[in-house]
Amino acid sequence: MAVKILMLVVFFCTMIGVGFYCKKHTTDVKGFVLGGRNVGPWLTAFAYGTSYFSAVIFVGYAGQFGWKFGIASTWIGLGNAIIGSLLAWIVLGRRTRLQTQHLHTSTMPEYFGKRFNSTALKIVASGIVFVFLIPYTASLYNGLSRLFEMAFDGISYNVCVIVMAVLTGIYVIAGGYMATAINDFIQGIVMIIGIVAVIGAVLSGHGGFMASLKELSQVEHEIPGAYASFFGPDPFGLLCVVILTSLGTWGLPQMVQKFYAIKSEKNISKGTIISTVFAIIVAGGCYFLGGFGRISGVAVEGGNPVGGFDTIIPQMLGGLGDVLIGIVIVLVLSASMSTLSSLVLTSSSTLTLDMIRKHIIKNMSDKKQVFTMRIFVVVFIIISAVIAINKDKLGYIADMMGISWGALAGAFLAPFLYGLYFKWVTKLAVWVNFIFGSGLMVANMLFRNNFPTALQSPINCGAVALLAGMVIVPLVSLISKKPENVEEMFVCYEEKVTVPVKKALGE
């Protein structure tokens, strides 16, 4: 217990120290929300990766999908790396940085408002962000609860939630985006070390990788060796998870906002590589570890793990030594606090900049805007902590995250992606997609049993929502009134720059 507590104290002191160190960067809105658009490749890449992967991935997704798909769940992590990181940086990174700076936007709702010349779109998008980030945040706490109950016998889960919420609030309020980015870098290093150590310890307990794989192939299933096979027992379900967790990140405001703050072209190239390697190690490692859940002594009743899917990873780790368990706790805390800080910063900034400023309070100075954002950081953390404390009323972690990601990506991905590249996207198409994406996930949450069997899972439904948007936006744009005066929004892509001949041949 002393070892675990000491590791937590060092971790928390470091996070808070960074927050106060970065206070000098939070004197204005641009500094508080985007770090002055002056963030380097390592910080940006790690901020992207640590916001992507949290306790939700490590405890909820890795446990549930490792149980369902076996070793094939590793494909989810690889999909996150290739589609969710590599392609996201290539397709979105440069254009997002250029157009958001050109339009003077700091949030995704503000981008929609200016890109499509609609204040109403901005306000509705801001509401969607705030509402659907709450279940995601609650799922972070829920994931942590499972590990704390395993590692700190006798310490109240409620106390852990409150301590985590307070400490995250302190460093976000003090240091804004820059503190979040630096802490994300530190937390990312902890995550890499932790996941490698845990995988090594778990597999060595079964005689190594090949012995573990052989044991997994002998687990009973109607398809012999299904859990050790290339695509597992349910390829369609596996594909839906890959789509939602990989392509879905392209429409998540807390992820896309990382591209707003990139400093230079060179940083985009470096950030792309760093982010992809980080995702391969962390996401690939988490799902790879979860794939061995069925052979790790997890208690089973009626074919399912006792206590539900969210107990699988904690049960797998329960037999590790105190030092390794301490590393796991810091690993999951790192993953969760980095994501939580990103979520609260995104929510507070969008409420302040997109709802309060100009619409409720007409004249807000930079100082007042930063103060208001800090107030909303506190409000959002309190709401999510209260929901998390009532964890018995929450569903599985993966389901909560599926609803959140499905609604956000279903509503935002297609309009944002098409809006960056094409002038013909119409305001009506964006409205239709907002309503369809968020509406489908609300319907799935309220009337799940009335959906077709394949779509009752929030994961599958979320995947359908974002893919449908890729069709809805161009189709509605084709039959609706063409936008006017959009040429000026794309001139940022045509500005001439001079580069060395090693980058481009002369005439």
C-alpha positions in Angstrom: 0.0 0.0 0.0 2.9 2.4 0.8 4.5 1.8 -2.6 1.2 2.5 -4.4 0.4 5.6 -2.4 4.0 7.0 -2.9 3.7 6.5 -6.7 0.4 8.3 -6.7 1.7 11.2 -4.6 4.7 11.7 -7.0 2.3 11.5 -10.0 -0.2 14.1 -8.6 2.5 16.5 -7.5 4.1 16.4 -11.0 0.7 17.1 -12.6 -0.1 20.1 -10.4 3.5 21.5 -10.7 3.2 21.5 -14.5 -0.2 23.3 -14.2 1.2 26.2 -12.2 4.4 26.3 -14.4 2.2 26.9 -17.5 0.0 29.6 -15.9 1.9 32.2 -17.8 0.4 30.8 -21.1 -3.2 31.4 -20.0 -3.5 35.2 -20.0 -5.8 35.2 -23.1 -8.2 32.9 -24.9 -5.8 31.8 -27.6 -3.3 30.8 -24.9 -5.8 29.1 -22.6 -7.5 27.1 -25.4 -4.8 26.5 -27.9 -1.5 27.2 -26.2 -1.0 30.2 -28.6 -1.0 27.8 -31.6 2.6 27.2 -30.7 2.8 23.6 -29.6 5.5 21.3 -30.9 5.2 17.9 -32.5 6.0 15.7 -29.5 3.5 17.5 -27.2 0.8 17.6 -29.9 1.2 14.0 -30.8 1.2 12.8 -27.2 -1.8 15.1 -26.5 -3.6 13.5 -29.4 -2.8 9.9 -28.3 -3.4 10.3 -24.6 -6.8 12.0 -25.3 -7.6 9.1 -27.6 -6.7 6.2 -25.1 -8.0 6.2 -21.5 -9.3 3.9 -18.8 -12.2 3.4 -21.2 -9.9 1.7 -23.6 -7.7 -0.1 -21.1 -10.5 -1.4 -18.8 -13.7 -1.3 -20.8 -12.9 -1.9 -24.4 -9.9 -4.1 -24.0 -11.8 -6.3 -21.5 -15.1 -6.5 -23.4 -13.8 -6.9 -26.9 -10.8 -9.1 -25.9 -13.4 -11.4 -24.4 -15.6 -11.3 -27.5 -13.0 -11.5 -30.2 -10.0 -13.1 -28.6 -6.6 -12.2 -30.0 -8.3 -10.7 -33.1 -9.2 -7.7 -30.9 -5.6 -6.6 -31.6 -7.0 -5.4 -35.0 -8.9 -2.7 -33.2 -5.7 -1.2 -31.8 -4.0 -1.4 -35.2 -7.0 0.2 -36.8 -6.8 3.0 -34.2 -3.1 3.5 -35.2 -3.5 3.4 -39.0 -7.0 5.1 -39.4 -7.5 6.9 -36.2 -3.9 8.3 -36.0 -1.9 8.1 -39.2 -4.7 8.9 -41.7 -6.3 11.4 -39.4 -3.1 13.4 -39.3 -2.5 13.1 -43.0 -6.1 13.9 -44.1 -7.1 16.5 -41.4 -4.0 17.9 -39.8 -2.8 20.5 -42.3 -6.2 21.6 -43.6 -7.6 21.9 -40.1 -4.7 24.1 -39.0 -4.9 26.3 -42.0 -8.7 26.8 -42.3 -9.4 27.2 -38.5 -6.6 29.8 -38.3 -8.0 31.6 -41.4 -11.5 31.7 -40.0 -10.2 32.6 -36.5 -11.9 29.7 -34.8 -10.9 28.0 -31.6 -13.5 25.2 -31.3 -15.3 22.8 -33.6 -18.8 24.5 -33.1 -17.3 27.9 -33.9 -15.8 26.4 -37.0 -19.3 25.2 -38.2 -20.7 28.6 -37.4 -18.2 30.5 -39.6 -17.7 27.9 -42.3 -21.5 27.7 -43.0 -22.4 31.2 -41.9 -24.8 30.1 -39.2 -25.0 31.1 -35.6 -27.7 28.5 -35.0 -25.4 25.7 -36.2 -22.7 26.9 -33.8 -25.0 26.9 -30.8 -26.6 23.5 -31.6 -23.2 22.0 -32.2 -22.0 23.4 -28.8 -25.0 21.7 -27.1 -24.3 18.4 -28.7 -20.7 18.6 -27.5 -21.6 19.4 -23.9 -24.4 16.7 -23.7 -22.6 13.8 -25.3 -19.2 14.4 -23.6 -20.8 13.7 -20.2 -21.3 9.9 -20.6 -17.8 9.7 -22.0 -16.4 11.4 -18.9 -18.5 9.2 -16.6 -17.2 6.1 -18.3 -13.6 7.3 -17.4 -14.4 7.3 -13.7 -16.2 4.0 -14.0 -13.1 2.4 -15.5 -11.0 3.7 -12.7 -13.3 2.4 -10.1 -12.7 -1.2 -11.1 -8.9 -0.8 -10.7 -9.1 1.2 -7.4 -11.3 -1.4 -5.9 -8.8 -4.1 -6.8 -5.6 -2.2 -5.8 -6.7 -0.1 -2.7 -8.8 -2.4 -0.6 -10.6 -0.3 2.0 -10.2 3.1 0.3 -13.6 4.5 -0.8 -14.2 4.7 -4.6 -16.0 8.0 -4.0 -12.9 9.5 -2.4 -10.8 8.4 -5.4 -13.3 10.1 -7.8 -13.3 13.3 -5.9 -9.5 13.4 -5.6 -9.0 12.8 -9.3 -11.6 15.4 -10.2 -10.1 18.1 -8.0 -6.5 17.5 -9.1 -7.5 17.5 -12.8 -9.4 20.7 -12.3 -6.5 22.4 -10.6 -4.0 21.8 -13.4 -6.4 22.5 -16.2 -7.7 25.7 -14.5 -4.1 26.9 -13.8 -2.3 26.0 -17.0 -5.0 25.6 -19.7 -4.1 23.8 -22.9 -0.3 24.0 -22.5 -0.4 22.4 -19.1 -2.7 19.7 -20.5 -0.2 19.1 -23.4 2.9 18.9 -21.2 1.1 16.6 -18.7 -0.1 14.5 -21.6 3.5 14.0 -22.7 4.5 12.8 -19.2 1.4 10.7 -18.9 2.0 9.2 -22.4 5.5 8.0 -21.4 4.0 6.4 -18.3 1.4 4.7 -20.5 4.0 3.2 -22.8 6.2 1.9 -20.0 3.2 0.6 -18.1 1.5 -1.3 -21.0 4.8 -3.0 -22.0 5.5 -4.1 -18.4 1.9 -5.4 -17.9 1.8 -7.4 -21.1 5.2 -9.0 -20.3 4.1 -9.9 -16.8 0.7 -11.4 -17.9 2.2 -13.5 -20.7 5.1 -14.7 -18.7 2.6 -16.1 -16.2 1.4 -18.4 -19.0 4.7 -19.5 -20.3 5.2 -16.7 -22.9 3.3 -15.7 -26.1 3.2 -19.0 -28.0 2.1 -20.9 -24.9 -0.5 -18.3 -24.2 -1.8 -18.4 -27.8 -2.0 -22.2 -27.7 -3.9 -22.1 -24.5 -6.3 -19.5 -26.0 -6.9 -21.7 -29.0 -8.2 -24.5 -26.7 -11.0 -22.4 -25.2 -14.3 -23.9 -26.1 -16.3 -22.3 -28.9 -18.6 -23.6 -31.7 -15.8 -22.7 -34.1 -12.6 -24.6 -32.9 -9.8 -22.2 -32.1 -12.0 -19.1 -32.7 -10.4 -16.9 -30.1 -6.9 -17.5 -31.4 -7.9 -17.0 -35.1 -7.1 -14.1 -37.4 -10.5 -12.4 -37.4 -12.0 -14.0 -34.3 -15.6 -15.5 -34.0 -17.4 -12.3 -35.1 -15.8 -10.4 -38.0 -18.7 -8.1 -38.6 -18.8 -7.0 -34.9 -15.0 -6.6 -35.0 -15.3 -4.4 -38.1 -17.9 -2.1 -36.5 -15.7 -1.6 -33.4 -12.7 -0.7 -35.7 -14.8 1.8 -37.7 -16.3 3.6 -34.6 -13.1 3.7 -32.6 -10.8 4.6 -35.5 -12.7 6.7 -38.0 -14.9 8.1 -35.3 -12.0 10.1 -33.9 -12.1 12.3 -37.0 -15.3 13.8 -35.7 -14.5 14.2 -32.0 -14.0 17.8 -31.1 -11.5 17.0 -28.3 -9.3 15.2 -30.8 -9.6 17.5 -33.8 -8.9 20.5 -31.6 -5.3 19.2 -31.2 -4.7 20.1 -34.9 -5.7 23.7 -34.3 -2.6 24.3 -32.1 0.2 22.8 -34.4 3.1 25.2 -34.8 4.5 24.4 -38.3 4.6 22.1 -41.3 7.6 20.2 -39.9 5.7 19.5 -36.8 2.8 17.9 -38.7 5.2 15.4 -40.3 6.9 14.5 -37.0 3.6 14.5 -35.1 2.1 12.0 -37.6 4.9 9.5 -37.0 5.0 10.0 -33.2 1.2 9.7 -32.8 1.0 6.5 -35.0 3.9 4.8 -33.1 2.3 5.7 -29.8 -1.1 4.3 -30.9 0.5 1.0 -32.1 2.1 0.5 -28.7 -0.7 1.7 -26.4 -3.9 0.8 -28.3 -2.4 -2.3 -29.9 -1.0 -3.4 -26.5 -4.3 -2.8 -24.6 -6.4 -4.9 -27.0 -3.6 -7.5 -27.3 -3.7 -7.9 -23.6 -7.5 -8.1 -23.4 -7.4 -10.9 -26.0 -6.0 -13.2 -23.4 -8.8 -12.5 -20.9 -10.4 -16.0 -21.2 -7.2 -17.7 -20.0 -6.3 -15.5 -17.2 -8.4 -17.0 -14.4 -11.4 -14.7 -14.8 -14.4 -16.1 -12.9 -17.1 -17.2 -15.4 -20.8 -17.9 -14.9 -23.1 -18.8 -17.8 -20.4 -18.1 -20.4 -19.8 -14.5 -19.2 -17.4 -13.0 -16.7 -18.7 -12.7 -13.2 -19.3 -9.0 -12.4 -19.5 -8.1 -16.1 -17.0 -7.3 -18.8 -15.6 -4.3 -17.0 -14.1 -6.6 -14.3 -12.0 -8.6 -16.7 -8.9 -6.5 -16.9 -8.8 -5.8 -13.1 -9.2 -9.6 -12.5 -6.3 -10.3 -14.9 -4.1 -7.8 -13.0 -5.0 -8.9 -9.5 -2.2 -11.4 -9.2 0.6 -9.0 -10.1 3.1 -7.7 -7.6 2.6 -4.4 -5.7 5.1 -2.5 -7.8 3.4 -3.6 -11.1 -0.1 -2.9 -9.7 1.2 0.6 -8.7 2.4 1.1 -12.3 -1.0 0.0 -13.6 -2.8 2.4 -11.4 -0.5 5.3 -12.5 -0.9 4.1 -16.1 -4.7 4.2 -16.0 -4.7 7.4 -14.0 -2.4 8.9 -16.7 -4.7 7.8 -19.5 -7.8 8.9 -17.7 -6.6 12.3 -16.4 -5.2 13.2 -19.8 -8.5 12.4 -21.5 -10.5 14.1 -18.8 -8.5 17.3 -19.0 -9.0 17.3 -22.8 -12.8 16.8 -22.4 -13.3 19.5 -19.7 -11.2 22.0 -21.7 -13.2 21.2 -24.9 -16.6 21.5 -23.1 -15.7 24.7 -21.1 -14.3 26.4 -24.2 -17.2 25.6 -26.5 -19.8 26.8 -23.9 -18.0 30.0 -23.3 -16.9 30.9 -26.9 -19.9 29.4 -28.7 -22.9 30.0 -26.4 -22.1 32.7 -23.8 -19.9 35.1 -25.8 -21.9 37.5 -28.0 -25.2 35.6 -27.5 -25.7 36.0 -23.7 -23.0 38.4 -22.8 -22.4 40.8 -25.7 -19.0 42.3 -24.8 -16.6 39.8 -23.1 -13.0 40.8 -22.7 -10.3 38.1 -23.1 -9.9 38.1 -19.3 -13.6 37.5 -18.7 -13.7 34.7 -21.3 -10.8 32.9 -19.6 -12.4 33.3 -16.2 -15.7 32.0 -17.6 -14.0 29.0 -19.1 -12.4 28.2 -15.7 -15.8 28.3 -14.1 -17.2 25.9 -16.6 -14.2 23.5 -16.1 -15.4 23.3 -12.5 -19.0 22.8 -13.5 -18.3 20.1 -16.0 -16.0 18.2 -13.6 -18.7 18.4 -10.8 -21.4 17.1 -13.1 -19.3 14.2 -14.4 -18.1 13.3 -10.9 -21.6 13.2 -9.5 -22.7 10.9 -12.3 -19.6 8.7 -11.7 -20.3 8.4 -8.0 -23.7 6.9 -8.9 -21.8 4.3 -11.0 -24.3 1.5 -10.1 -26.8 3.1 -12.4 -24.3 3.3 -15.3 -24.1 0.7 -18.1 -21.0 -1.0 -19.4 -18.1 1.3 -20.1 -18.0 0.3 -23.8 -21.7 1.1 -24.2 -21.5 4.6 -22.7 -18.5 5.4 -24.8 -20.3 4.0 -27.9 -23.2 6.4 -27.3 -20.9 9.4 -26.8 -18.6 8.7 -29.8 -21.5 7.6 -32.0 -23.4 10.8 -31.5 -20.5 13.2 -31.8 -18.8 11.5 -34.8 -22.2 10.7 -36.4 -23.1 14.4 -36.2 -19.8 16.1 -36.9 -17.4 13.8 -38.9 -18.9 14.1 -42.4 -19.7 17.9 -42.3 -16.3 18.7 -40.9 -14.3 16.5 -43.3 -16.3 17.6 -46.4 -16.2 21.2 -45.2 -12.5 21.2 -45.1 -12.1 20.0 -48.7 -15.2 21.0 -50.7 -17.0 24.3 -51.4 -20.3 22.7 -52.3 -21.3 21.5 -48.8 -24.6 23.2 -47.8 -25.9 24.4 -44.5 -29.0 22.2 -44.9 -26.8 19.1 -45.3 -25.1 19.9 -42.0 -28.4 20.4 -40.2 -29.7 17.1 -41.5 -26.6 15.3 -40.5 -26.6 16.8 -37.0 -30.2 15.7 -36.5 -29.6 12.2 -37.9 -26.3 11.4 -36.1 -27.2 12.6 -32.6 -30.9 11.6 -33.0 -30.1 8.0 -34.0 -27.9 7.6 -30.9 -30.5 9.1 -28.6 -33.1 6.7 -30.1 -30.7 3.8 -29.5 -30.3 4.8 -25.9 -34.0 5.1 -25.2 -35.5 2.5 -27.5 -32.7 0.0 -27.9 -34.9 -3.1 -27.9 -36.9 -1.8 -30.9 -33.8 -1.7 -33.1 -32.7 -4.6 -35.4 -30.6 -7.0 -33.4 -27.4 -6.0 -35.2 -27.9 -2.3 -34.3 -28.9 -2.7 -30.7 -25.3 -2.4 -29.7 -24.3 1.3 -29.4 -21.0 0.4 -31.0 -22.6 -1.0 -34.2 -25.2 1.8 -34.2 -22.5 4.5 -33.8 -20.5 3.0 -36.7 -23.7 3.1 -38.9 -24.3 6.8 -37.8 -20.9 8.0 -38.9 -20.9 6.0 -42.2 -24.4 7.2 -43.1 -23.2 10.8 -42.6 -20.6 10.3 -45.4 -23.6 9.7 -47.7 -26.1 12.1 -46.2 -24.0 15.2 -46.5 -23.1 15.0 -50.3 -26.6 13.8 -51.1 -28.5 16.6 -49.3 -25.9 19.1 -50.7 -26.7 17.9 -54.2 -30.4 18.7 -53.9 -30.3 21.8 -51.7 -29.4 25.4 -52.5 -25.7 25.9 -53.3 -23.8 28.0 -50.8 -22.7 31.5 -51.7 -19.5 33.5 -50.9 -17.4 30.5 -49.9 -14.4 31.3 -52.1 -12.9 33.5 -49.4 -12.9 30.5 -46.9 -10.6 28.5 -49.2 -8.0 31.1 -50.1 -5.9 30.0 -47.2 -5.0 26.9 -49.2 -3.8 28.9 -52.2 -1.2 31.1 -50.5 2.3 30.7 -52.0 5.2 29.6 -49.9 8.9 29.2 -50.8 10.5 25.8 -50.1 14.0 24.4 -50.8 14.5 22.5 -54.0 15.0 19.3 -52.0 11.2 19.6 -51.3 10.1 20.6 -54.8 11.9 20.8 -58.1 12.1 24.2 -59.8 10.8 25.0 -63.3 
